[in-house]
C-alpha cells in the first residue's frame, strides 16, 4: 500500500510552495502550517513531509519550532528536510519531534557524515534525498546540478545501508505537469530493496494508482492539494479504503 504524504514547505514560518525550487516563484497558502497539518490529519492522513526552505537556504535548520508545534499538537508521522548539515541540526530535528529526516546535500558533499548518521540513527530514521534533473543529482536547494548519475548515487548508498529514498524530479516540481513515473519505475526495478518515495509534479489523483502499481513506497503531494487538482476528499477516501 502506497503511503500518502502531503507536503508543507515553510518560509518565514508560513506554508508556501515554490515552482521548481525558485524562491522568487513563491506562493503563500496559509500563515499557519499547524492549521494545514491539522486539516490533513482530520482527513485521515497519517504522514507529513515538512520542508524548511529557510533552512535549505541558510544551510542550517531554521524552522524547528514549527516542527515542534506540529509534532506536539498532531499525531502525524513527520519527516523533516531542509538545512540539515551538522550533527547539531539533526539532533535538534529529532528532539523537535521528527520521526525521520530527509538529507540530500550532505549525502553528496560529505558521504562519510551521512553514513555516520545512518549508523547512529538507523536506516529507518534517515531518508536519502535524491533530487534529480535529467538523470543527474542536484544539490543546494536544486541550484547546483552535479555530474553524479542518479543510478550510481542509489547504488553507492544502497551498499552503505540506506533503505528509504525520497526522489524528486525537479524539472517537474511545482509544475503540476505529472510525475516522472518512468524514472521511478526504472529505479524501483533496479533497486527493489529500497523504499522509494516519489515526489515532484504529481497533478492528478490517477497518478497515485500508477505509482502504487509500480510499487513506490510513498508519494509526496504538494501543489496539487493546495491548487485543488487533487482534493482532500479523494485522499480521505483512498486512505480510509486502504485501512
N, C-alpha and C positions, 0 to 999 in steps of 0.2 A: 504493500500500500504506500503510495507516494505521500510524503508529508507536505502539507500546505503551509508555507512560511511567508506571511506578509512582511514587508519591509517598512521600517521607519528610518528615514535619513534625517540627521539633525544638524542644523546650523543655527548658531545663536540660541540654542535651547528650543528651537521651533521645528516642526515637522515639515520638511521640504522635499522636493525632487529636483534633480538636475537632469539635463539632457546630455548623454554621452560624457558624463563626469565634468561638464563645463560649469564652473562656479558662476559664470556670467549668465548662464541659462537656468536660473533658479526660480522655482515657484513655491511659495509658502502655502501649505494646505491647512495647517492648524497651528495655533500658537502653543498648544499644549500636547506634547506627544503622549502623555499619560492618558488623556481623553481618547486619543486614537487607539492606544493599546487596549483600553477597557472596552472600546467598541468592538475590536477584533475578538476579544475574549467572550463578549456577550453573544457572538455568533458561533460559538463553539470552537474557535481557533485555539490551538494549544501551543503554537510556536511563534517566535518573533525574531526577525533579523534586524538588529539595531545598529545603525552605522553612524559613527561620529565623524562627520565631514570636516568639522573644525579640527578635530584631532588628526585626520589624514593630512590636512594642510600644514598644521603646526608641528607634525612629526612627534607628537606625544598625545596621550589621552586627555581630552578636554571635558567631554560631557558625561563623566561617570556619575554625576548627581542625577541626571535624567535616568540613567540605567538603574540606579538605586531606587528611585521613586517607582519606576515601573515594576521592578523586581519585588518590592515590598508591598505594592498595592494591587498586584495581579498574581495569578498562578501560572503565567506564561513561562514556557521554557525559552530562555533568551540566549541567542548567540550574538556576540558583540564584536564589531570590527571598526577599524579606523584609528590610526595613531598608535597602535601597539608596537613599540620599538624597543622597549627595555624590560628588564626583569621587574622594575618598579611599575611600569604600565600594566603588565599582565597581572601582577599581584593586585593592583587597585581594581582592575576589572572583575576578577573573580571575587574579591571581597565585597564589591558593589552588587553582586548577585547574578552575574552571568553564569550560565551552565556550560557554555562553550565560547571560545574566541576564534575569530577568523583572522588569520595572519597571512599577508601576501608579500609585501615588500621585503620583510626580514628574511623570508624563505629564499629570496633572490640575492639579497645583499649580504646576508650573514647566515648561511646554511647551518653552521655549527651551532649557533644560538637557537635556531628553530628546532634542530634535532635535540638539543638540550631540553627545550620546553616539552617536546614530545615525550622524552624520557621522564621528566619531572612530573608532569601533569597527567600523562597518559594520552593515548591516541583517541580516546572518546571525547576528550576536552578540547583538543586542538584541531581546528579546521584549516586545511591548506587553502589559501586564497589563490586561485589561478585565473587572473584576468588576461584575456587573450584578444589579440587583434590580428586578423589574417594568419592565424596559427602560431603567432609569437606572443610571448609573455610580456605584459605591460605592468609597470610599477608607478609609484609616486602619484597615487590618485589618477592613474591612467595617463599621466602626462608624458611618460617615457616608455617607448616600446623597445624592448630588448631584442637581442638576436637569439634568445633561447626558444627552442621549439617546444610547443606545449606537450607533445607526447614524451619528449626527453625529460621534461620537468616532472610529469606524472611518474615516469619510470624511476627517476632518481629518488623521489620521495616515497614511493611505494617500498623501495628497498630499505628506506630508513624507518619504515613502520607507520607512515601516515595512512589513515583509514578514511577520513572524511575530506572531500574536496569540494569547495564552492567555486564553480567555474562560470565566469561571466564573459559573454561575447560582447565586448564594449562597443563594437560598431553598432550594436542593436539596442544598447541600454537606453531606456527612456524614450525610445523612438516609437513604441507601440507598433512595430512592423513585423512582429512574430519572432519566436525564439529559434535558436540555432539547433534544431532537432538533429540535423545530420552530424554536426560536431559532437553532440552529446552521445549519439548512437555509436559513433566511431570510438569514442573514449571508453564508453561502458563496455563495448565488446572487447576492447583491448585490455582493459583493467577491471575485470569482473569482481575482483575482491575489494575494490574501492567503492565507497558510498558517494556517488556524485550528485551534487545539488546543482540544478540548472538555474541560471539567473541571467536576466537581460532580455528585454524585448517582448516578454510574454504579454500578449494583447487580447487574446480571445479564450474563452472558457474551454473550448475544444482542445486547445494545445495541452492542457493539463492531462487529458486522457492519452494523448500521443506520448507525452513524457513518461507517463506511468507504463505504457505499453513497452517502451524501450528500457524499463527498469531503472529510471532515475530515482534516487533516494528521496529527493525533495525538490520543490520548485519555489523560488523566491518570486513573489508578485508585488510590484510596487505601483508604478504609474497607472497600470490597468485598473487597480482598485480605486485610486484617487480620481481618475478621469471617468470611472463608471463603465468601462468597456467589459470589465468582469465585475459582477455585483456580489455584495456580501451574502445575499440570499442564495446565489448559486454555490458559493463556497460553503455556506452553512449546510445546505442540502448534501453537498458532497462529503463533508467531514462527518455529518450525522449518519449518513448511509453506510459509511465505512466503519463505524464503531461496532 
